[in-house]
Amino acid sequence: MASSASGGVGQAAQLPFKLECPRGHKLALTTLPCVHKARCSLCRADLPRTTTRHHCRWCSYSVCYECGMQFLVRTEKSRSNLRKGTVRTMFRTRVDEKQSSREGCVAISKSYDIVSPLSGEFREHFHSRKGLSIAEDCHFAAFSNAQMQLRPARTNQPPTATPQPDQASRQLAEMVVARGMQLVDIVASEVGKDFDCLDKKWSPSLPDNPCNTSMLAWMLGGGDVLGKLKMLCQATEDVLRSQPIVSVVEAPAKVFGDVHGQLRDLLLLFHYYGRPGSEAIVGGQVQRSASAWPQRTSSRLSRVRSLSRTGASDLGLSVSRTSTVELPMANSASLSEDSDSESAISSLRSVDPRKAPISYVFNGDWVDRGRHQLEVVILLFALKVVNPSTIWLNRGNHEDAGQNLKTSKKGSLGFDRACATALGPVAGAAAFAEFHRVFNWLPLAACIADQILVLHGGLGGGEWTLNQLRSVERPLHSNDLAGALGGAVYNVLWSDPLAPDQKDPLKTYGVHPSHRSKHSSVMKGFGRDITERFCAREQLGMIIRSHQFKASGKGYEIQHDGWLMRVFSARNYCGESCNDGGLLLIGFAGASPGTLLVRPQNIERLPKRKLGDVDAAIGEPMAEPYCQRGHLMQLVEPR
């Protein structure tokens, strides 16, 4: 890979200027150990004794490597600038300029929504570095406390013409979607009875299933399962062929991360935060059909405490920040396919979702490792066939036949084994080939409102452009990924951001070989300077990726000073980790109509202890990462 302005592969970016202390002395880049405890004179972060930093040998003035990379500090040698705090004042001015340059583009909501399926309680929390939702390399993100508006986008672009499936394929897709919504009702009934479980232990009782068939056969309506799978795959492929490799998505939108066959977690997100095709925007408010929120008749009521205005408007509720709303629990009486139960919320009414729908982006990695891989794929395929202009599918690194075989070879449940287990060896191999024929036509990225780029992996070296990515020809088979666009396609699916390393910050900038084994020859890790440079060149406000989760973390993470966000939808990943699952809601900031506002919405993880011993009490929202003056706080570990 060619060298870039950031220093090329394996090297950190070089400073195009020299830092000076308030007295005009040049700061030298050093790694000599500090005798005394030192702090960065700009961001006030504690510096490890052996970290790389900019240091003045005369004044004992130190600046951390990150601040030296991000900010150009110029001081005059006049006595008026020798007073204490001059450089700090200039530093804050540069931060304000950096944040104001992003106004009118993309901002992040200061808080996020989270719901506990065990208690049914919605809460609003502030982003917390301690809660692992803000990365250590994120100090100057553009946060906003504006109220989110989910109004329809104002665009003059004509809708993209998509081929209409034949009547049989259309009816099959509608049946799969209807059965999927019945599964959402089943999940609603379970959480209404204070029941929650891992996806791998979930075996619900399916309605209208006298023969006790599998969930896959039940969703397809029984009969020739393989033949129906081929019909659904063909209809999905026809739609994907007619759409570009970089999808054009209108805001408002919702972005989902990795699912990995954990169907129940996806259904929980649909239940709590809205189902595709059953919600629309009317007068700036989200309106859902009555069947989206079936009436609940449990003896215990779920209390929604401290629900924010943003979360309430998304749920169709009209409540104040400090109010308490009683939301009735679900009943299993509305599990029939054509049921139309009366909603407990009077503000919800049946609307035509085609008037102003909300876009849904599913950012890859739907297969491998989970128990319900085929069910997840056919549900997403059916949604795409029924709603081709609002459902958008991105390819992930696991939508690859070679990766599926490697997953099975390592002992996990790969997609090839999942097909063979569900359909038998012969029919399973045929279904596996049909699914990958569709995977080869999946888009590689989605661009939301021309401001947010959604891709599964990352940027790699960041030397490619969106126009080059749009020129990539499909289908892309497994053997074509590494060489397509000089390795850029492989990095779009696989690459990761560089991990923050305060002890060796030189490794957190520029482009470096990937930490993943057997991939470093093509795949690269990218620093936050690469992300910011790519966004500036392509006139983007943010990049959203998936591909990674953080143990004990949230379903999202803010990285690279807010230019990069990660979303992961599978909670308790593989049934072993303690991570939340989530999605990103993208709307418009009320105070600035031209600004997109991103708000994470989470499903709380299951605790490690047994479900019968789970305490439903939830603590109060944490005040981090903002101090009383509104400054972003940093978590400092004790030495």
C-alpha positions as CSV (number, residue, x, y, z in Angstrom):
1,M,0.0,0.0,0.0
2,A,1.4,3.4,-1.0
3,S,2.5,5.8,1.6
4,S,0.2,8.7,2.5
5,A,0.5,12.0,4.2
6,S,0.0,10.2,7.5
7,G,3.3,8.4,7.2
8,G,2.4,5.2,5.4
9,V,2.1,1.7,6.7
10,G,3.6,1.1,10.1
11,Q,4.5,4.7,10.7
12,A,2.7,7.5,12.6
13,A,1.9,10.8,11.0
14,Q,4.6,13.5,11.2
15,L,3.8,16.9,12.6
16,P,3.8,19.6,9.9
17,F,4.6,22.2,12.6
18,K,6.6,22.6,15.8
19,L,5.0,23.0,19.2
20,E,6.1,25.7,21.5
21,C,5.7,26.3,25.2
22,P,4.2,29.7,26.4
23,R,7.8,31.1,26.5
24,G,8.5,30.2,22.9
25,H,10.8,27.1,23.5
26,K,10.5,24.3,21.1
27,L,9.0,21.1,22.4
28,A,10.9,18.0,21.6
29,L,9.4,14.6,20.9
30,T,10.7,12.3,23.7
31,T,10.1,9.0,25.4
32,L,12.4,9.6,28.4
33,P,10.7,8.6,31.6
34,C,9.3,11.3,33.8
35,V,10.7,11.6,37.3
36,H,7.5,13.1,38.7
37,K,3.9,12.6,37.8
38,A,3.1,14.6,34.6
39,R,0.0,15.9,33.0
40,C,-0.7,17.1,29.5
41,S,-0.8,20.9,29.7
42,L,-3.6,21.0,27.2
43,C,-6.1,18.2,27.8
44,R,-4.9,17.7,31.5
45,A,-4.7,13.9,31.0
46,D,-2.3,12.0,33.2
47,L,0.8,10.8,31.2
48,P,2.4,7.4,31.8
49,R,6.1,7.7,32.8
50,T,7.4,6.2,29.6
51,T,4.9,7.5,27.0
52,T,5.8,9.4,23.9
53,R,5.1,13.1,24.4
54,H,6.3,16.6,23.5
55,H,8.4,18.1,26.3
56,C,10.2,21.4,27.0
57,R,13.5,20.7,28.7
58,W,13.6,24.2,30.1
59,C,10.1,24.7,31.5
60,S,9.1,21.1,32.2
61,Y,6.1,21.7,29.9
62,S,4.6,18.6,28.4
63,V,2.0,18.0,25.8
64,C,0.7,14.5,25.0
65,Y,1.2,13.1,21.6
66,E,-2.6,13.1,20.8
67,C,-2.8,16.9,21.4
68,G,0.3,17.5,19.4
69,M,-1.2,15.6,16.5
70,Q,-4.6,17.3,16.7
71,F,-3.9,21.0,17.4
72,L,-1.5,23.6,16.0
73,V,-0.4,25.8,18.9
74,R,1.2,29.1,18.0
75,T,2.3,31.6,20.6
76,E,3.8,35.1,20.3
77,K,6.8,35.9,22.4
78,S,5.4,39.0,23.8
79,R,4.9,39.3,27.6
80,S,1.2,39.5,27.2
81,N,1.2,35.9,26.2
82,L,3.4,34.7,29.0
83,R,0.6,34.7,31.5
84,K,-0.6,31.3,32.8
85,G,-3.3,29.6,30.7
86,T,-2.6,31.2,27.3
87,V,-1.9,27.9,25.6
88,R,-4.9,26.4,27.3
89,T,-7.1,29.2,26.1
90,M,-5.9,28.7,22.5
91,F,-6.4,25.0,22.9
92,R,-10.1,25.5,23.9
93,T,-10.5,27.9,21.0
94,R,-9.3,25.3,18.6
95,V,-11.6,22.7,20.1
96,D,-14.6,25.1,19.7
97,E,-13.5,25.7,16.0
98,K,-13.3,21.9,15.5
99,Q,-16.8,21.3,16.9
100,S,-18.4,24.3,15.1
101,S,-17.0,23.0,11.8
102,R,-19.2,20.0,12.2
103,E,-22.4,21.9,12.9
104,G,-24.9,21.6,10.1
105,C,-23.5,18.1,9.5
106,V,-23.7,15.3,12.1
107,A,-24.0,15.5,15.9
108,I,-24.3,12.8,18.6
109,S,-27.1,13.0,21.2
110,K,-25.7,13.6,24.7
111,S,-27.6,10.6,26.1
112,Y,-28.8,7.2,24.9
113,D,-31.9,5.0,25.6
114,I,-31.7,1.6,27.2
115,V,-34.4,-0.9,28.2
116,S,-34.2,-3.9,30.5
117,P,-36.4,-6.8,29.2
118,L,-36.4,-8.3,32.7
119,S,-38.0,-5.2,34.3
120,G,-39.5,-3.5,31.2
121,E,-38.0,-0.2,32.4
122,F,-36.8,2.4,29.9
123,R,-34.0,4.6,31.1
124,E,-32.0,7.5,29.7
125,H,-28.2,7.5,30.5
126,F,-25.4,9.8,29.6
127,H,-22.6,8.4,27.6
128,S,-19.9,7.2,29.9
129,R,-16.2,6.3,29.4
130,K,-16.6,4.1,32.4
131,G,-19.5,2.3,30.7
132,L,-17.2,1.6,27.7
133,S,-19.4,3.6,25.3
134,I,-16.7,6.3,24.7
135,A,-13.3,5.2,23.5
136,E,-10.1,6.6,25.0
137,D,-9.3,8.3,21.7
138,C,-12.5,10.3,21.8
139,H,-12.1,13.7,23.5
140,F,-13.7,16.3,21.2
141,A,-16.9,14.7,19.7
142,A,-19.7,17.0,18.7
143,F,-22.4,16.3,21.2
144,S,-25.9,17.9,21.2
145,N,-28.8,18.1,23.7
146,A,-31.2,19.1,20.9
147,Q,-34.5,17.2,20.6
148,M,-34.6,14.8,17.8
149,Q,-37.2,15.2,15.0
150,L,-38.1,12.3,12.8
151,R,-39.5,14.3,9.9
152,P,-39.4,13.0,6.3
153,A,-36.5,14.1,4.3
154,R,-36.9,16.8,1.7
155,T,-35.6,15.4,-1.5
156,N,-36.3,15.9,-5.2
157,Q,-34.8,12.6,-6.2
158,P,-37.2,10.2,-7.9
159,P,-37.6,6.8,-6.3
160,T,-35.4,4.1,-7.7
161,A,-37.3,1.7,-10.0
162,T,-37.1,-1.9,-8.6
163,P,-38.4,-5.0,-10.4
164,Q,-41.6,-6.3,-9.0
165,P,-41.5,-9.9,-7.9
166,D,-44.0,-12.4,-9.2
167,Q,-47.2,-13.0,-7.2
168,A,-46.0,-16.2,-5.7
169,S,-42.7,-14.7,-4.5
170,R,-44.5,-11.6,-3.2
171,Q,-46.9,-13.8,-1.2
172,L,-44.1,-15.9,0.2
173,A,-42.2,-12.8,1.3
174,E,-45.3,-11.3,2.9
175,M,-45.9,-14.6,4.8
176,V,-42.4,-14.6,6.1
177,V,-42.7,-11.0,7.3
178,A,-46.1,-11.7,8.9
179,R,-44.6,-14.8,10.7
180,G,-41.7,-12.7,11.8
181,M,-44.0,-10.1,13.3
182,Q,-45.8,-12.9,15.1
183,L,-42.5,-13.8,16.7
184,V,-42.1,-10.2,17.8
185,D,-45.5,-10.6,19.5
186,I,-44.3,-13.8,21.2
187,V,-41.3,-12.0,22.5
188,A,-43.5,-9.2,23.8
189,S,-45.6,-11.8,25.6
190,E,-42.5,-13.3,27.2
191,V,-41.1,-10.1,28.5
192,G,-44.5,-9.1,29.7
193,K,-44.4,-12.2,32.0
194,D,-40.9,-11.2,33.3
195,F,-39.2,-13.8,31.2
196,D,-36.0,-13.3,29.3
197,C,-33.4,-15.8,28.0
198,L,-30.5,-16.2,25.6
199,D,-31.2,-16.8,22.0
200,K,-29.5,-20.2,22.0
201,K,-31.9,-21.4,24.7
202,W,-35.1,-19.9,23.1
203,S,-37.6,-22.5,21.9
204,P,-41.0,-20.7,21.7
205,S,-44.3,-22.4,21.2
206,L,-45.4,-21.4,17.7
207,P,-49.1,-20.7,16.9
208,D,-50.8,-22.4,14.0
209,N,-48.2,-25.2,14.1
210,P,-50.1,-28.5,14.6
211,C,-47.3,-30.6,13.1
212,N,-44.8,-29.1,15.5
213,T,-42.4,-28.2,12.6
214,S,-39.2,-26.2,12.9
215,M,-39.2,-22.4,13.2
216,L,-37.7,-22.2,9.7
217,A,-40.4,-24.4,8.1
218,W,-43.1,-22.5,10.1
219,M,-41.9,-19.1,8.9
220,L,-42.0,-20.4,5.3
221,G,-45.5,-21.9,5.7
222,G,-44.4,-25.6,5.5
223,G,-44.3,-27.6,2.3
224,D,-41.2,-27.6,0.1
225,V,-38.8,-25.7,2.3
226,L,-35.9,-25.8,-0.1
227,G,-38.1,-24.7,-3.1
228,K,-39.4,-21.8,-1.1
229,L,-35.9,-20.8,0.0
230,K,-34.8,-20.7,-3.7
231,M,-37.8,-18.6,-4.6
232,L,-37.1,-16.1,-1.9
233,C,-33.4,-15.9,-2.8
234,Q,-34.2,-15.3,-6.4
235,A,-36.6,-12.5,-5.6
236,T,-34.1,-10.9,-3.3
237,E,-31.3,-11.2,-5.9
238,D,-33.5,-9.5,-8.5
239,V,-34.0,-6.5,-6.2
240,L,-30.3,-6.3,-5.3
241,R,-29.3,-6.4,-8.9
242,S,-31.3,-3.3,-9.6
243,Q,-29.8,-1.2,-6.8
244,P,-26.2,0.2,-6.6
245,I,-23.3,-1.2,-4.6
246,V,-23.4,1.9,-2.4
247,S,-27.0,2.3,-1.3
248,V,-28.6,5.8,-1.2
249,V,-30.6,5.9,2.1
250,E,-32.9,8.7,3.2
251,A,-33.1,10.0,6.8
252,P,-34.5,9.3,9.3
253,A,-33.0,5.8,9.5
254,K,-32.1,3.1,11.9
255,V,-28.8,1.2,11.7
256,F,-28.4,-2.3,13.1
257,G,-25.1,-4.1,13.7
258,D,-24.0,-7.7,13.9
259,V,-26.7,-10.2,14.6
260,H,-24.9,-13.5,14.1
261,G,-28.0,-15.6,14.1
262,Q,-29.3,-14.3,17.4
263,L,-32.9,-13.8,16.2
264,R,-34.4,-13.1,19.6
265,D,-32.2,-10.1,20.1
266,L,-33.3,-8.7,16.8
267,L,-36.9,-9.2,17.7
268,L,-36.4,-7.4,21.0
269,L,-35.1,-4.4,19.2
270,F,-38.1,-4.5,16.8
271,H,-40.4,-4.8,19.8
272,Y,-39.0,-1.9,21.9
273,Y,-37.9,0.5,19.2
274,G,-40.2,-0.1,16.2
275,R,-40.9,-2.7,13.6
276,P,-40.1,-2.3,9.9
277,G,-43.1,-1.4,7.8
278,S,-45.4,-0.7,10.8
279,E,-44.3,2.8,11.6
280,A,-44.3,6.0,9.7
281,I,-43.7,9.8,10.2
282,V,-46.8,11.9,10.5
283,G,-46.3,15.6,11.4
284,G,-42.8,15.0,12.7
285,Q,-43.9,12.2,15.0
286,V,-43.5,8.4,14.7
287,Q,-46.9,6.7,14.3
288,R,-47.1,3.0,14.6
289,S,-49.9,0.6,13.7
290,A,-51.9,-0.8,16.5
291,S,-50.5,-4.3,16.0
292,A,-47.0,-3.0,16.7
293,W,-47.8,-2.6,20.4
294,P,-50.2,-5.3,21.5
295,Q,-52.1,-4.7,24.7
296,R,-50.5,-6.1,27.8
297,T,-52.4,-7.6,30.7
298,S,-49.8,-8.7,33.1
299,S,-50.5,-8.2,36.8
300,R,-47.3,-6.2,37.1
301,L,-46.9,-2.9,35.2
302,S,-43.6,-1.7,33.8
303,R,-42.6,1.8,34.9
304,V,-40.8,3.9,32.4
305,R,-38.7,6.3,34.5
306,S,-36.8,9.3,33.3
307,L,-37.7,8.7,29.7
308,S,-36.2,11.4,27.5
309,R,-38.2,13.5,25.1
310,T,-36.2,12.0,22.2
311,G,-36.9,8.4,23.3
312,A,-40.6,9.2,24.0
313,S,-41.2,10.8,20.6
314,D,-39.6,7.8,19.0
315,L,-41.9,5.5,20.9
316,G,-45.0,7.5,20.1
317,L,-45.4,8.8,23.7
318,S,-45.8,12.4,24.8
319,V,-44.3,12.7,28.2
320,S,-42.0,15.1,30.0
321,R,-38.5,14.3,31.1
322,T,-39.4,13.7,34.7
323,S,-42.7,12.0,34.2
324,T,-43.5,8.3,34.9
325,V,-45.6,6.5,32.3
326,E,-47.2,3.2,32.9
327,L,-47.0,0.9,29.9
328,P,-49.2,-2.2,30.1
329,M,-47.5,-5.5,29.6
330,A,-48.1,-7.8,26.7
331,N,-50.6,-10.6,26.3
332,S,-50.2,-13.7,24.1
333,A,-53.8,-13.2,22.8
334,S,-52.6,-11.3,19.8
335,L,-50.4,-14.0,18.2
336,S,-52.7,-14.9,15.3
337,E,-51.5,-13.7,11.9
338,D,-54.4,-11.3,11.2
339,S,-55.0,-10.1,14.8
340,D,-55.6,-6.4,15.3
341,S,-55.4,-5.8,19.0
342,E,-56.4,-2.5,20.6
343,S,-53.4,-0.4,21.6
344,A,-53.0,0.7,25.1
345,I,-51.5,4.0,23.9
346,S,-54.2,6.3,22.5
347,S,-51.7,8.3,20.4
348,L,-50.9,5.3,18.2
349,R,-53.1,4.7,15.2
350,S,-52.9,2.7,12.0
351,V,-51.1,4.6,9.2
352,D,-49.8,3.9,5.7
353,P,-46.0,3.4,6.2
354,R,-45.4,4.2,2.5
355,K,-46.3,7.9,3.1
356,A,-43.1,8.7,5.0
357,P,-41.3,5.5,6.2
358,I,-38.2,5.1,8.3
359,S,-35.3,3.5,6.6
360,Y,-33.6,0.4,8.1
361,V,-30.0,-0.5,7.4
362,F,-28.8,-3.9,8.5
363,N,-25.0,-3.7,8.5
364,G,-24.0,-7.3,7.8
365,D,-22.8,-10.4,9.7
366,W,-26.2,-12.0,10.1
367,V,-24.8,-15.6,10.0
368,D,-22.3,-17.8,11.8
369,R,-22.2,-18.9,15.4
370,G,-25.9,-18.2,16.4
371,R,-28.7,-20.8,16.6
372,H,-31.2,-19.1,14.3
373,Q,-29.0,-18.1,11.3
374,L,-31.4,-19.2,8.5
375,E,-34.4,-17.6,10.3
376,V,-32.5,-14.2,10.5
377,V,-31.5,-14.3,6.8
378,I,-35.0,-15.2,5.4
379,L,-36.6,-12.5,7.6
380,L,-34.2,-9.9,6.2
381,F,-34.6,-11.1,2.7
382,A,-38.4,-11.1,2.9
383,L,-38.3,-7.5,4.4
384,K,-36.1,-6.5,1.4
385,V,-38.5,-7.9,-1.1
386,V,-41.6,-6.4,0.5
387,N,-40.0,-3.0,1.2
388,P,-37.2,-2.6,-1.3
389,S,-36.9,1.2,-0.9
390,T,-36.7,1.3,2.9
391,I,-34.9,-1.9,3.9
392,W,-31.1,-1.8,3.1
393,L,-28.7,-4.7,3.4
394,N,-25.0,-4.3,3.7
395,R,-22.5,-7.1,3.2
396,G,-20.3,-8.2,6.2
397,N,-17.2,-10.3,6.4
398,H,-19.3,-13.3,7.3
399,E,-21.4,-13.1,4.2
400,D,-18.6,-15.1,2.6
401,A,-18.5,-18.8,1.9
402,G,-14.8,-19.1,2.8
403,Q,-15.4,-17.4,6.2
404,N,-18.4,-19.7,6.9
405,L,-16.2,-22.8,6.3
406,K,-13.4,-21.4,8.5
407,T,-15.9,-20.8,11.3
408,S,-17.1,-24.4,11.1
409,K,-13.6,-25.7,11.0
410,K,-12.7,-23.9,14.2
411,G,-15.6,-25.7,16.0
412,S,-18.3,-23.0,15.9
413,L,-21.6,-23.3,14.2
414,G,-20.8,-21.9,10.7
415,F,-23.5,-21.1,8.2
416,D,-22.7,-24.2,6.2
417,R,-23.3,-26.4,9.2
418,A,-26.4,-24.5,10.1
419,C,-27.9,-25.2,6.6
420,A,-27.0,-28.9,6.8
421,T,-28.5,-29.2,10.3
422,A,-31.7,-27.6,9.3
423,L,-32.2,-29.2,5.9
424,G,-30.0,-32.2,5.7
425,P,-26.6,-32.6,3.9
426,V,-27.9,-32.5,0.3
427,A,-30.6,-29.9,0.7
428,G,-28.4,-27.9,3.1
429,A,-25.6,-27.7,0.5
430,A,-28.0,-26.5,-2.1
431,A,-29.5,-23.9,0.2
432,F,-26.0,-22.7,1.2
433,A,-25.1,-22.1,-2.5
434,E,-28.4,-20.3,-3.1
435,F,-27.8,-17.9,-0.1
436,H,-24.3,-17.1,-1.2
437,R,-25.5,-16.4,-4.8
438,V,-27.5,-13.6,-3.1
439,F,-24.7,-12.6,-0.8
440,N,-22.4,-12.0,-3.8
441,W,-24.8,-9.2,-4.9
442,L,-25.1,-7.4,-1.6
443,P,-24.1,-3.7,-1.4
444,L,-20.8,-2.9,0.3
445,A,-22.0,0.3,2.0
446,A,-24.9,2.7,2.5
447,C,-24.8,6.5,2.5
448,I,-27.5,8.1,4.7
449,A,-28.6,11.6,3.6
450,D,-25.2,12.1,1.9
451,Q,-23.6,12.7,5.4
452,I,-23.2,9.3,7.1
453,L,-21.4,6.3,5.5
454,V,-22.4,2.9,6.9
455,L,-20.0,0.0,6.2
456,H,-19.3,-3.2,8.0
457,G,-15.5,-3.1,8.6
458,G,-13.5,0.1,8.1
459,L,-11.4,2.3,5.9
460,G,-8.1,0.4,5.6
461,G,-5.6,2.9,4.2
462,G,-8.4,5.3,3.4
463,E,-6.9,6.0,0.0
464,W,-10.0,4.9,-2.0
465,T,-13.0,7.2,-2.8
466,L,-16.7,6.6,-2.8
467,N,-16.8,7.0,-6.6
468,Q,-14.2,4.2,-6.9
469,L,-16.3,2.0,-4.6
470,R,-19.4,2.7,-6.7
471,S,-17.5,1.5,-9.7
472,V,-16.8,-2.0,-8.3
473,E,-18.7,-4.7,-10.3
474,R,-20.7,-7.4,-8.8
475,P,-21.1,-10.3,-8.1
476,L,-18.2,-10.4,-5.7
477,H,-17.3,-14.0,-5.0
478,S,-15.1,-15.1,-2.1
479,N,-11.9,-15.2,-4.2
480,D,-12.6,-11.7,-5.6
481,L,-12.7,-9.8,-2.3
482,A,-9.0,-9.5,-1.5
483,G,-8.0,-8.2,-5.0
484,A,-11.0,-5.9,-5.7
485,L,-10.1,-2.2,-5.8
486,G,-6.6,-2.9,-4.7
487,G,-7.7,-4.5,-1.5
488,A,-10.0,-1.7,-0.5
489,V,-13.1,-4.0,-0.7
490,Y,-11.5,-6.4,1.7
491,N,-10.7,-3.6,4.1
492,V,-14.3,-2.3,3.8
493,L,-15.4,-5.7,5.2
494,W,-12.6,-6.5,7.5
495,S,-10.4,-3.6,8.8
496,D,-10.5,-2.2,12.3
497,P,-9.6,1.1,13.9
498,L,-6.4,1.2,15.8
499,A,-6.8,0.6,19.5
500,P,-5.9,3.6,21.8
501,D,-2.5,3.1,23.4
502,Q,-1.5,5.9,25.7
503,K,1.9,4.2,26.4
504,D,2.8,4.1,22.7
505,P,0.6,6.7,20.9
506,L,2.7,6.4,17.8
507,K,0.8,3.2,17.0
508,T,-2.6,5.0,17.1
509,Y,-2.1,7.2,14.1
510,G,-1.6,6.5,10.4
511,V,-1.9,3.0,8.9
512,H,-0.6,-0.2,10.5
513,P,-0.8,-3.9,9.8
514,S,-3.9,-5.6,11.2
515,H,-3.8,-7.4,14.4
516,R,-5.9,-10.2,12.9
517,S,-3.8,-13.3,12.1
518,K,-3.4,-14.3,8.4
519,H,-4.9,-11.0,7.2
520,S,-2.1,-8.5,7.7
521,S,-0.9,-8.7,4.1
522,V,-4.1,-7.1,2.8
523,M,-6.0,-5.7,5.8
524,K,-4.8,-2.6,7.6
525,G,-5.7,-0.8,10.9
526,F,-6.5,2.9,10.5
527,G,-6.0,5.7,13.0
528,R,-8.3,8.6,13.7
529,D,-6.3,10.9,11.4
530,I,-7.2,8.6,8.5
531,T,-10.9,8.7,9.5
532,E,-11.0,12.5,9.8
533,R,-9.1,13.0,6.5
534,F,-11.4,10.5,4.7
535,C,-14.5,12.3,6.0
536,A,-13.1,15.7,5.0
537,R,-12.3,14.5,1.5
538,E,-15.6,12.8,0.9
539,Q,-17.6,15.6,2.7
540,L,-19.0,13.2,5.3
541,G,-19.9,13.9,8.9
542,M,-19.6,10.4,10.3
543,I,-18.7,6.8,9.6
544,I,-20.7,4.0,11.2
545,R,-19.3,0.5,11.4
546,S,-20.0,-2.8,13.1
547,H,-17.7,-5.9,13.0
548,Q,-16.5,-5.7,16.7
549,F,-18.0,-5.9,20.1
550,K,-16.6,-4.9,23.5
551,A,-17.0,-7.3,26.4
552,S,-19.0,-5.7,29.2
553,G,-19.7,-2.8,26.8
554,K,-22.7,-1.2,25.3
555,G,-24.2,-1.9,21.9
556,Y,-22.3,1.1,20.5
557,E,-19.1,3.0,20.9
558,I,-18.0,6.5,20.0
559,Q,-14.5,6.6,18.6
560,H,-12.1,8.9,16.8
561,D,-13.4,12.2,18.2
562,G,-16.9,11.4,17.1
563,W,-16.1,10.8,13.4
564,L,-16.5,7.1,13.9
565,M,-19.2,5.1,15.7
566,R,-19.6,1.3,16.2
567,V,-22.9,-0.5,16.6
568,F,-23.4,-4.2,17.6
569,S,-26.9,-5.6,17.9
570,A,-26.3,-9.1,19.3
571,R,-26.3,-8.9,23.1
572,N,-24.5,-11.5,25.2
573,Y,-22.5,-12.4,22.1
574,C,-22.4,-16.2,21.6
575,G,-24.2,-16.6,24.9
576,E,-20.9,-16.0,26.8
577,S,-20.1,-12.3,26.8
578,C,-21.8,-9.6,28.9
579,N,-22.4,-6.9,26.2
580,D,-25.6,-5.0,25.4
581,G,-27.2,-5.0,22.0
582,G,-28.2,-1.9,20.2
583,L,-29.1,0.2,17.2
584,L,-28.4,3.8,16.1
585,L,-31.4,6.1,15.5
586,I,-30.6,8.9,13.0
587,G,-32.9,11.9,12.8
588,F,-32.7,15.6,12.6
589,A,-31.8,18.0,15.4
590,G,-34.7,20.2,16.3
591,A,-32.5,23.3,16.9
592,S,-30.7,22.9,13.6
593,P,-32.8,21.3,10.9
594,G,-29.8,20.7,8.7
595,T,-28.0,18.7,11.3
596,L,-28.3,14.9,11.6
597,L,-28.6,13.7,15.1
598,V,-27.5,10.2,16.1
599,R,-29.0,8.6,19.2
600,P,-28.1,5.1,20.4
601,Q,-30.9,2.8,21.6
602,N,-29.9,-0.3,23.6
603,I,-31.3,-3.6,24.9
604,E,-29.7,-4.5,28.3
605,R,-27.7,-7.6,28.5
606,L,-28.6,-10.6,30.6
607,P,-26.5,-10.9,33.8
608,K,-24.2,-13.9,34.3
609,R,-26.1,-15.1,37.4
610,K,-29.2,-17.3,37.0
611,L,-32.4,-15.6,35.8
612,G,-34.3,-16.6,38.9
613,D,-31.8,-14.7,41.0
614,V,-31.8,-11.6,38.9
615,D,-32.5,-8.4,40.7
616,A,-34.6,-6.1,38.5
617,A,-33.6,-3.0,40.4
618,I,-31.6,-0.7,38.1
619,G,-29.3,2.1,39.3
620,E,-29.7,5.8,38.6
621,P,-28.2,7.2,35.4
622,M,-24.5,8.1,35.7
623,A,-23.5,11.7,35.4
624,E,-20.4,11.0,33.4
625,P,-18.8,12.0,31.1
626,Y,-19.8,15.7,31.8
627,C,-18.7,17.7,34.8
628,Q,-20.7,20.5,36.3
629,R,-19.2,22.9,33.8
630,G,-20.1,20.7,30.8
631,H,-16.6,19.4,30.1
632,L,-16.1,15.9,28.8
633,M,-14.6,13.8,31.6
634,Q,-11.9,11.2,31.3
635,L,-11.7,7.9,33.3
636,V,-8.3,7.7,35.0
637,E,-7.4,4.3,36.3
638,P,-5.5,4.2,39.7
639,R,-1.8,3.5,39.4
